[in-house]
C-alpha cells in the first residue's frame, strides 16, 4: 500500500470517528429523552393511539425529507453543510420539549425534532460510504453505529440516574437539549472526500435505481411495518410494576438494550463484510421476529431482560447492515439511493406504529406484538427467498 493511500485511510478513519463523535453526543441528548418520552406522553394525557401516531410521525414525516436531502447532497458541493443543518435543527427543536403542557404539542414537536434527522442522515451516510471501499464498508458503518449507540448507552444511563435521584421529566428534557448543541462541534473538523455531482432530476434518479435495490426497499418496507415504535416495549414493562419501579425498571431495560446494541455494532459490520449483507440481515430480522413473539408471553423481569437483549441484537444487525447494503446496491447517486431507502421505510413506519397503537388501545397489548411477529416473519421469508446473489 502506498504512502498516499495509507495517509487517506488514516484520515478516513479520523473523519468517520468525528462523524461518530457528533452522533455520540447527539445520541446522549436523544437517549436521555427516549426512555422517558412514552411516560411523558402518558403523563400529558396520551393514549395508545397517540403514542402510535407520535412514534410513526416522528419517523415518517422526517423521513420524507431524506430522499430530497440525499438528492440535494448528490448535486451540491458539500454534504457536510446539510449534515450540520440537520443536527442544528434537532438541537433547536429539543429546547421546546420541557415547555409542553399537552400531548398534542408533543405530536407537533417530536416530528419537528426528527426533521433534523431527515436532513442529515442520507448525506452523512453517503460521506461514510465515500470514505470506505465495498470490502470494508460494513466495518465503517459499524464504527459509526457503535459510537452512535455508545452515546445512546450514556444518555439512557443518565436518564436512569436523574429519575433515580427524583429529578422530574422536564428537568431531564432541558439538560438533554443543552447537550445536543455540543454535538455540533466535531463537525467543524470533518473534511469531505471529493465526489462527482449528479445532474439528473430527482424523478429520473429514483426511476433509475437498480432493480435489486428497489426489491430490497420493498422487503425493508414490510419489515418496518412490523417495526413499530420502541415506546410500546417500554410501556409493556411498565404494566407490571408500580410506584418508582414503574419508571426505573423500563429505563434500566432500555439501557440494557442500548448496551447490547453498542456491543454488537462493530462485530456485525465485520460479519456482514465476511458472510454477506443478506445473511447478516436475515439474522437481524429473525431476532426481531422472535422478540415480538416473546413479548406476547412476557411476564417476569428475567423474560424482559432476555427480550430487551434480543431487541438490541436485532437492531445492531438491521441498522448496521441495511445502510451498507443500500450503499453496495446503489450506483453513482448514493445519497439519493440512501435517501430513497430511508424515506420508504419511514413511510412504512407511520401505518405500522398507528396500527400497533390501535391494537394496543382497542384489542389488547398482546395483539400489538402478534402483529409485529406476523409481519416480521413475512419480511424474513421474503428476504430469504430473494434471489439476489451474495
PyMOL commands that set and color helices and strands:
alter all, ss='L'
color gray80, all
select helices_A, chain A and resi 3-43+48-75+79-94+97-99+103-131+134-164+169-182+185-189+202-207+211-226+231-238+245-275+277-297+301-329+334-362+365-385
alter helices_A, ss='H'
color red, helices_A
deselect
rebuild
show_as cartoon
